[in-house]
Amino acid sequence: MLIERILHRLHNRVRTLEPHPAYQAWASTYDQRENNALLYAEERAFIPLLDSVNLRDKNVIDFGCGTGRHLSRCLGRNALSITGIDISREMLARALHKASTSERFMLLEASIDSLPFRDACFDVGIATLVLSHCARLEAPIAEMSRVLRHGATLLVSDWHPENDRRGWRRIFEVPSADGPGVRYSVQSYSHSLSEYRDQFLKCGFLVEDVHEPMIDESLEPIFKRTNMMHVYHQYHGSPVVAVFALRKT
């Protein structure tokens, strides 16, 4: 019994990976979001904001598009062009599969802090759950500002800094053919909401709106399915995501 407990503990130890290898490993299961309370909360606030933006004849960019969960949503909105960048080739392959027939759709393997685009070439930008993977906010936000035109809309969502104070991590599991999957967490960095605000202002963005989706009754079924109701009750009413609506000045 002791050996079994030790083996179980070793198996369930979570190893932290840098974003590039983490999202390479996560790509095959990233879209399986039934029990992902973070993504559910993020989309609950982010999608209405995205749906309120007029994309007709606009050049749209997704900074860190992953598997294209928001890019594919933009395809039916009459955008002139839709560009997605990501550091993970595996995540981009998933995104390409969703929209490979559209001529308005372009994907590039690139880093958010060194974008391969000329100045002021996009009208709308989105960046979801990506900036917390950057050790510093200056370079990525400056690059987003550089490629967005005057008056452009930027929508940003990210891991709420309160999660770091609780000791939470973004954990995922890689399936194994011969037994239980292996669990990993993605390297991330804590940035306060005031740090985000300050850097947005320094880079020429006006903060028009801020949302902080919290753990509430809409997430209760997810916590029940994952046997985490003790976490639900302990942190009910606490924010888990920060969502910013910004305007390039």
Residue frames relative to the residue before (quaternion, step in Angstrom):
aa qw qx qy qz dx dy dz
M 1.0000 0.0000 0.0000 0.0000 0.00 0.00 0.00
L 0.6429 0.5214 -0.3305 0.4534 3.60 0.93 -0.83
I 0.6521 0.5056 -0.3167 0.4677 3.59 0.94 -0.91
E 0.6453 0.5224 -0.3297 0.4495 3.58 0.95 -0.82
R 0.6559 0.5046 -0.3177 0.4629 3.60 0.97 -0.82
I 0.6416 0.5190 -0.3222 0.4638 3.59 1.01 -0.82
L 0.6632 0.4981 -0.3047 0.4682 3.58 0.94 -0.91
H 0.6399 0.5196 -0.3304 0.4598 3.58 0.99 -0.80
R 0.6628 0.5066 -0.3058 0.4588 3.58 0.95 -0.88
L 0.6514 0.5086 -0.3145 0.4670 3.58 0.98 -0.83
H 0.6500 0.5307 -0.3154 0.4432 3.55 0.98 -0.88
N 0.7489 0.4111 -0.2114 0.4749 3.57 0.97 -0.88
R 0.4056 0.6888 -0.4949 0.3408 3.60 1.23 0.18
V 0.3053 -0.7753 0.5328 0.1479 3.55 -0.83 1.01
R 0.2034 -0.7768 0.5894 0.0888 3.54 -0.76 1.11
T 0.3335 -0.7502 0.5391 0.1881 3.58 -0.91 0.93
L 0.1283 -0.7911 0.5969 0.0379 3.55 -0.92 1.03
E 0.5372 -0.5679 0.5072 0.3628 3.56 -1.23 0.51
P 0.6823 -0.5343 0.2983 0.4000 3.62 -1.08 0.62
H 0.6503 0.5418 -0.3453 0.4054 3.62 0.85 -0.88
P 0.7361 0.3770 -0.2606 0.4981 3.67 0.63 -0.94
A 0.5937 0.5799 -0.3721 0.4157 3.59 1.10 -0.62
Y 0.7384 0.4073 -0.2478 0.4769 3.58 0.79 -0.96
Q 0.5273 0.5730 -0.4172 0.4687 3.57 1.21 -0.25
A 0.7091 0.4590 -0.2548 0.4706 3.56 0.92 -0.96
W 0.7000 0.4977 -0.2558 0.4437 3.57 1.08 -0.80
A 0.4858 0.7305 -0.4114 0.2472 3.58 1.16 -0.60
S 0.6908 0.5180 -0.3007 0.4051 3.60 0.83 -0.93
T 0.7858 0.2874 -0.1552 0.5252 3.62 1.13 -0.52
Y 0.3937 0.7617 -0.4594 0.2316 3.61 1.25 -0.08
D 0.7018 0.4793 -0.2764 0.4487 3.61 0.98 -0.75
Q 0.5553 0.5706 -0.4062 0.4484 3.59 1.27 -0.02
R 0.0897 0.8768 -0.4565 0.1215 3.54 0.40 1.33
E 0.2908 0.8034 -0.4921 0.1664 3.59 1.23 0.16
N 0.7964 0.2689 -0.1297 0.5259 3.59 0.97 -0.84
N 0.4931 0.6521 -0.4331 0.3796 3.60 1.21 0.45
A 0.2461 -0.8120 0.5153 0.1206 3.57 -0.05 1.33
L 0.6083 0.5715 -0.3565 0.4200 3.59 1.05 -0.73
L 0.6993 0.4564 -0.2781 0.4747 3.59 0.82 -0.99
Y 0.6148 0.5419 -0.3547 0.4501 3.58 1.01 -0.71
A 0.6743 0.4846 -0.2911 0.4751 3.58 0.91 -0.93
E 0.6418 0.5307 -0.3237 0.4490 3.59 0.98 -0.84
E 0.7019 0.4689 -0.2777 0.4587 3.58 0.81 -0.97
R 0.5792 0.5960 -0.3687 0.4165 3.59 1.11 -0.62
A 0.7363 0.3621 -0.2138 0.5301 3.60 1.09 -0.70
F 0.7063 0.5123 -0.2765 0.4027 3.56 0.90 -0.93
I 0.6708 0.5351 -0.3188 0.4024 3.60 0.83 -0.95
P 0.6443 0.4930 -0.3569 0.4631 3.68 0.87 -0.69
L 0.6273 0.5200 -0.3431 0.4673 3.61 1.03 -0.69
L 0.6647 0.4969 -0.3040 0.4678 3.58 0.91 -0.91
D 0.6667 0.5100 -0.3043 0.4503 3.58 0.96 -0.83
S 0.6544 0.5252 -0.3139 0.4444 3.59 1.18 -0.49
V 0.6071 0.5577 -0.3497 0.4451 3.60 1.27 -0.27
N 0.3909 -0.7068 0.5408 0.2347 3.57 -0.90 0.92
L 0.1275 -0.8264 0.5472 0.0369 3.60 -0.49 1.18
R 0.4211 0.7292 -0.4637 0.2755 3.60 1.22 -0.16
D 0.8599 0.0019 -0.0650 0.5063 3.55 -0.86 1.13
K 0.5082 0.6290 -0.4259 0.4057 3.59 1.18 0.57
N 0.3751 -0.6719 0.5875 0.2505 3.54 -1.27 0.53
V 0.1169 -0.8261 0.5511 -0.0107 3.55 -0.49 1.29
I 0.0487 -0.7857 0.6157 0.0353 3.57 -1.06 0.77
D 0.1990 -0.7403 0.6330 0.1079 3.53 -1.12 0.84
F 0.2303 -0.7884 0.5627 0.0937 3.56 -0.49 1.28
G 0.7997 0.0494 -0.0753 0.5937 3.59 -0.04 1.28
C 0.0714 0.8806 -0.4645 0.0609 3.54 0.87 1.05
G 0.2892 -0.7749 0.5202 0.2127 3.60 1.14 -0.39
T 0.8066 -0.2269 0.1978 0.5087 3.57 -0.88 -0.99
G 0.5952 -0.6303 0.3438 0.3610 3.58 1.25 0.29
R 0.2440 0.8098 -0.5113 0.1522 3.60 1.12 0.50
H 0.7365 0.3511 -0.2360 0.5278 3.63 1.05 -0.61
L 0.5758 0.5852 -0.3858 0.4209 3.61 1.09 -0.55
S 0.6661 0.5000 -0.3139 0.4559 3.56 0.88 -0.89
R 0.6119 0.5478 -0.3438 0.4553 3.59 1.13 -0.59
C 0.6675 0.5177 -0.2935 0.4475 3.59 1.11 -0.72
L 0.5410 0.6725 -0.3969 0.3124 3.59 1.12 -0.56
G 0.7315 0.4206 -0.2430 0.4785 3.58 1.02 -0.69
R 0.5968 0.6091 -0.3364 0.3996 3.58 1.28 0.17
N 0.5365 -0.6853 0.3712 0.3236 3.60 1.23 0.50
A 0.2540 0.7575 -0.5525 0.2375 3.58 1.02 0.76
L 0.5378 -0.6176 0.4630 0.3392 3.57 -1.13 0.63
S 0.7765 -0.1060 0.0805 0.6159 3.59 1.02 -0.85
I 0.1540 -0.7669 0.6186 0.0742 3.55 -1.22 0.61
T 0.0448 -0.8133 0.5792 -0.0334 3.55 -0.59 1.20
G 0.0772 -0.7897 0.6075 0.0375 3.55 -0.97 0.87
I 0.0774 -0.7755 0.6238 0.0598 3.56 -1.01 0.81
D 0.0943 0.7702 -0.6276 0.0628 3.53 -1.18 0.61
I 0.4917 -0.6645 0.4734 0.3042 3.58 -1.18 0.53
S 0.6934 0.4738 -0.2661 0.4731 3.58 1.25 -0.37
R 0.3814 -0.7326 0.5213 0.2145 3.57 -0.62 1.13
E 0.6319 0.5459 -0.3287 0.4412 3.57 1.08 -0.73
M 0.6471 0.4954 -0.3175 0.4848 3.59 1.02 -0.77
L 0.6434 0.5260 -0.3188 0.4558 3.59 0.99 -0.81
A 0.6110 0.5506 -0.3514 0.4474 3.58 1.05 -0.72
R 0.6373 0.5121 -0.3213 0.4779 3.59 1.04 -0.73
A 0.6548 0.5069 -0.3123 0.4657 3.57 0.98 -0.84
L 0.6420 0.5374 -0.3214 0.4424 3.58 0.97 -0.84
H 0.6241 0.5577 -0.3309 0.4358 3.56 1.03 -0.79
K 0.6727 0.5187 -0.2927 0.4391 3.59 1.09 -0.70
A 0.8288 0.1593 -0.0407 0.5349 3.58 1.07 -0.67
S 0.2412 0.8316 -0.4774 0.1495 3.58 1.15 0.53
T 0.6694 0.5151 -0.3103 0.4362 3.62 1.16 -0.42
S 0.6135 0.5703 -0.3561 0.4142 3.61 1.21 -0.17
E 0.3713 -0.7334 0.5290 0.2108 3.58 -0.84 1.00
R 0.6342 0.5441 -0.3311 0.4383 3.59 1.22 -0.34
F 0.6373 0.5642 -0.2772 0.4457 3.55 1.33 -0.18
M 0.0571 0.7997 -0.5946 0.0602 3.62 -0.76 1.01
L 0.1203 -0.7886 0.6016 0.0402 3.56 -0.99 0.91
L 0.0374 -0.7988 0.6003 -0.0110 3.55 -1.02 0.86
E 0.3649 -0.6830 0.5847 0.2417 3.54 -1.11 0.73
A 0.2898 0.7486 -0.5331 0.2674 3.58 -0.37 1.25
S 0.4458 -0.6715 0.5272 0.2691 3.54 -1.32 0.36
I 0.5612 -0.6437 0.4147 0.3142 3.54 -1.01 0.83
D 0.7090 0.4489 -0.2805 0.4659 3.61 1.10 -0.51
S 0.7527 0.2056 -0.1819 0.5984 3.59 1.28 0.28
L 0.0130 -0.8647 0.5006 -0.0399 3.54 0.39 1.28
P 0.3681 -0.7629 0.4940 0.1961 3.63 -0.84 0.96
F 0.5112 0.6251 -0.4261 0.4079 3.58 0.88 0.98
R 0.5313 -0.6023 0.4840 0.3475 3.55 -1.23 0.49
D 0.6715 -0.4995 0.3654 0.4077 3.56 -1.28 0.25
A 0.8877 0.0935 -0.0399 0.4492 3.53 -1.32 0.57
C 0.4108 0.7292 -0.4599 0.2965 3.59 0.75 1.00
F 0.7174 0.3812 -0.2606 0.5217 3.63 1.24 0.05
D 0.3780 -0.7436 0.5204 0.1826 3.55 -1.16 0.76
V 0.7849 0.1329 -0.0448 0.6036 3.58 1.16 -0.64
G 0.0345 -0.7956 0.6048 0.0097 3.58 -0.93 0.89
I 0.0627 -0.7622 0.6412 0.0630 3.55 -1.20 0.61
A 0.0215 -0.7768 0.6292 -0.0153 3.55 -1.10 0.76
T 0.0003 -0.8455 0.5310 -0.0561 3.57 -0.22 1.26
L 0.8700 -0.0645 0.0101 0.4888 3.53 -0.87 1.12
V 0.5153 0.6637 -0.3993 0.3669 3.59 1.04 0.75
L 0.6629 0.5529 -0.3348 0.3779 3.62 0.88 -0.86
S 0.6113 0.5584 -0.3627 0.4278 3.62 1.09 -0.54
H 0.6075 0.5274 -0.3694 0.4652 3.62 1.23 -0.13
C 0.6126 0.5308 -0.3445 0.4735 3.60 1.29 -0.08
A 0.4765 -0.6893 0.4661 0.2839 3.58 -0.81 0.99
R 0.7782 0.1136 -0.0560 0.6151 3.57 1.14 -0.70
L 0.4411 -0.7318 0.4676 0.2264 3.56 -1.04 0.78
E 0.5186 0.7029 -0.4062 0.2684 3.59 1.14 -0.59
A 0.7323 0.4559 -0.2606 0.4336 3.58 0.64 -1.13
P 0.7033 0.4579 -0.3160 0.4426 3.66 0.70 -0.87
I 0.6770 0.4724 -0.3163 0.4673 3.61 0.92 -0.79
A 0.6159 0.5318 -0.3445 0.4681 3.60 1.08 -0.67
E 0.6582 0.5021 -0.3085 0.4685 3.59 1.00 -0.77
M 0.6277 0.5165 -0.3392 0.4734 3.58 1.01 -0.73
S 0.6481 0.5156 -0.3097 0.4671 3.56 0.99 -0.84
R 0.6417 0.5578 -0.3227 0.4158 3.58 0.95 -0.88
V 0.7673 0.3895 -0.2086 0.4649 3.60 0.84 -0.92
L 0.6237 0.5198 -0.3454 0.4707 3.60 1.28 -0.13
R 0.4722 -0.6862 0.4857 0.2651 3.56 -1.02 0.83
H 0.6459 -0.4750 0.4232 0.4220 3.55 -1.33 0.25
G 0.7995 0.2485 -0.2120 0.5040 3.57 -0.83 1.00
A 0.4469 0.7127 -0.4433 0.3096 3.60 1.27 -0.07
T 0.3890 -0.6795 0.5727 0.2428 3.53 -1.28 0.52
L 0.0278 -0.7643 0.6438 0.0230 3.57 -1.07 0.81
L 0.0985 -0.7756 0.6227 0.0320 3.56 -0.84 1.05
V 0.0443 -0.8127 0.5795 -0.0426 3.56 -0.73 1.12
S 0.0137 -0.7586 0.6504 0.0356 3.56 -1.03 0.82
D 0.0685 0.8111 -0.5796 0.0392 3.55 -1.12 0.56
W 0.6921 -0.4408 0.4117 0.3965 3.44 -1.49 0.31
H 0.3917 -0.7416 0.4903 0.2371 3.61 -0.65 1.06
P 0.5272 -0.6580 0.4262 0.3279 3.64 -0.88 0.85
E 0.5412 0.6084 -0.4119 0.4091 3.61 1.16 -0.38
N 0.5862 0.5850 -0.3713 0.4198 3.60 1.11 -0.60
D 0.6479 0.5155 -0.3197 0.4607 3.58 1.02 -0.78
R 0.6355 0.5293 -0.3331 0.4528 3.59 1.02 -0.74
R 0.6718 0.4742 -0.2933 0.4876 3.57 1.18 -0.55
G 0.4906 -0.6664 0.4279 0.3636 3.57 1.26 -0.23
W 0.4037 0.7209 -0.4739 0.3046 3.59 1.21 0.39
R 0.1258 -0.7711 0.6200 0.0720 3.54 -1.26 0.56
R 0.4735 -0.6333 0.5222 0.3194 3.56 -1.27 0.43
I 0.0132 -0.8383 0.5392 -0.0793 3.54 -0.09 1.39
F 0.0057 0.7751 -0.6318 0.0030 3.55 -1.07 0.77
E 0.3339 -0.7445 0.5505 0.1768 3.55 -1.27 0.40
V 0.2488 -0.7443 0.6044 0.1371 3.55 -0.97 0.94
P 0.4352 -0.7209 0.4693 0.2657 3.60 -0.60 1.11
S 0.1898 -0.7603 0.6116 0.1086 3.54 -1.19 0.66
A 0.4873 -0.6937 0.4522 0.2773 3.57 -0.93 0.89
D 0.7863 0.3318 -0.1556 0.4975 3.59 1.08 -0.65
G 0.8219 0.0192 -0.0304 0.5685 3.59 1.12 0.52
P 0.7748 -0.3066 0.2367 0.4997 3.59 -1.25 -0.33
G 0.5682 -0.6209 0.4251 0.3331 3.57 -1.14 0.64
V 0.4627 -0.6477 0.5308 0.2909 3.53 -1.35 0.26
R 0.2837 -0.7901 0.5275 0.1305 3.57 -0.83 1.02
Y 0.0471 -0.7825 0.6207 -0.0132 3.54 -1.05 0.93
S 0.1938 -0.7231 0.6346 0.1918 3.51 -1.34 0.23
V 0.4312 -0.6907 0.5211 0.2558 3.57 -1.21 0.60
Q 0.5058 -0.6477 0.4792 0.3083 3.57 -0.91 0.92
S 0.1023 0.7850 -0.6055 0.0821 3.56 -0.86 0.96
Y 0.3036 -0.7437 0.5767 0.1487 3.54 -1.32 0.39
S 0.4266 -0.7185 0.4961 0.2359 3.54 -1.02 0.84
H 0.0203 0.7676 -0.6392 0.0433 3.57 -0.84 1.07
S 0.4087 -0.7170 0.5077 0.2474 3.58 -0.77 1.01
L 0.6313 -0.5319 0.3937 0.4045 3.57 -1.23 0.39
S 0.6247 0.5290 -0.3446 0.4595 3.59 1.08 -0.63
E 0.6023 0.5400 -0.3607 0.4643 3.62 1.11 -0.60
Y 0.6340 0.5144 -0.3303 0.4736 3.58 0.96 -0.83
R 0.6733 0.5106 -0.2989 0.4434 3.56 0.79 -1.04
D 0.6722 0.5110 -0.3001 0.4438 3.57 0.84 -1.00
Q 0.6977 0.4668 -0.2829 0.4639 3.57 0.89 -0.92
F 0.5958 0.5437 -0.3640 0.4657 3.59 1.05 -0.65
L 0.6760 0.4955 -0.2937 0.4596 3.59 0.87 -0.95
K 0.6476 0.5270 -0.3167 0.4501 3.59 0.97 -0.86
C 0.7432 0.3990 -0.2127 0.4932 3.56 1.09 -0.72
G 0.6600 -0.5829 0.2943 0.3715 3.55 1.19 0.49
F 0.5409 0.6011 -0.4207 0.4112 3.59 1.12 0.57
L 0.2780 -0.7114 0.6212 0.1755 3.53 -1.13 0.78
V 0.3141 -0.7414 0.5624 0.1880 3.59 -0.79 1.03
E 0.1656 -0.8298 0.5300 0.0561 3.57 -0.37 1.26
D 0.8076 -0.0347 0.0586 0.5858 3.58 1.07 -0.63
V 0.0800 -0.7710 0.6301 0.0465 3.56 -1.19 0.62
H 0.0753 -0.7771 0.6244 0.0251 3.56 -0.95 0.96
E 0.1111 -0.7815 0.6115 0.0555 3.56 -1.12 0.73
P 0.1779 -0.8084 0.5533 0.0930 3.62 0.25 1.23
M 0.1722 -0.8170 0.5485 0.0451 3.55 -0.89 0.97
I 0.6007 -0.5095 0.4584 0.4115 3.50 -1.37 0.08
D 0.1716 0.7824 -0.5757 0.1642 3.56 -0.53 1.21
E 0.7989 -0.3320 0.2041 0.4581 3.56 -1.30 -0.15
S 0.6023 0.5766 -0.3690 0.4107 3.61 1.08 -0.56
L 0.7023 0.4437 -0.2567 0.4940 3.59 1.20 -0.49
E 0.4393 0.7370 -0.4398 0.2653 3.59 1.23 -0.28
P 0.6509 0.5178 -0.3530 0.4285 3.68 0.84 -0.77
I 0.6278 0.5321 -0.3407 0.4545 3.60 1.05 -0.71
F 0.6705 0.4831 -0.3014 0.4756 3.59 0.92 -0.86
K 0.6165 0.5334 -0.3495 0.4619 3.60 1.09 -0.61
R 0.6762 0.5074 -0.2985 0.4430 3.58 0.86 -0.99
T 0.7488 0.3861 -0.2091 0.4965 3.59 1.04 -0.72
N 0.4487 -0.7197 0.4291 0.3109 3.59 1.30 0.30
M 0.4991 0.6457 -0.4196 0.3973 3.57 1.02 0.89
M 0.2153 0.8149 -0.5152 0.1554 3.58 1.07 0.64
H 0.5776 0.5724 -0.3911 0.4311 3.61 1.11 -0.46
V 0.6361 0.4999 -0.3194 0.4933 3.58 1.13 -0.69
Y 0.6172 0.5562 -0.3355 0.4441 3.57 1.00 -0.84
H 0.7051 0.4570 -0.2719 0.4690 3.58 0.81 -0.99
Q 0.6624 0.5227 -0.3169 0.4330 3.60 0.97 -0.80
Y 0.8140 0.2629 -0.1073 0.5067 3.57 0.95 -0.90
H 0.2721 0.7669 -0.5325 0.2331 3.59 1.17 0.40
G 0.7894 0.2679 -0.2207 0.5064 3.57 -0.82 1.03
S 0.5914 0.5668 -0.3694 0.4388 3.60 1.27 -0.01
P 0.4812 -0.6782 0.4659 0.3024 3.64 -0.98 0.76
V 0.1714 -0.7939 0.5757 0.0944 3.58 -1.13 0.68
V 0.7742 0.1876 -0.0945 0.5970 3.58 1.26 -0.43
A 0.1938 -0.7323 0.6354 0.1494 3.55 -1.25 0.55
V 0.0639 -0.7960 0.6019 -0.0062 3.58 -0.85 1.00
F 0.1141 -0.8059 0.5808 0.0140 3.57 -0.75 1.13
A 0.1530 -0.7268 0.6592 0.1175 3.56 -1.14 0.76
L 0.0392 -0.8394 0.5382 -0.0648 3.57 -0.54 1.24
R 0.1829 -0.7551 0.6179 0.1206 3.54 -1.28 0.48
K 0.3857 -0.7113 0.5401 0.2314 3.60 -0.88 0.99
T 0.2212 -0.8046 0.5421 0.0994 3.58 -0.63 1.13
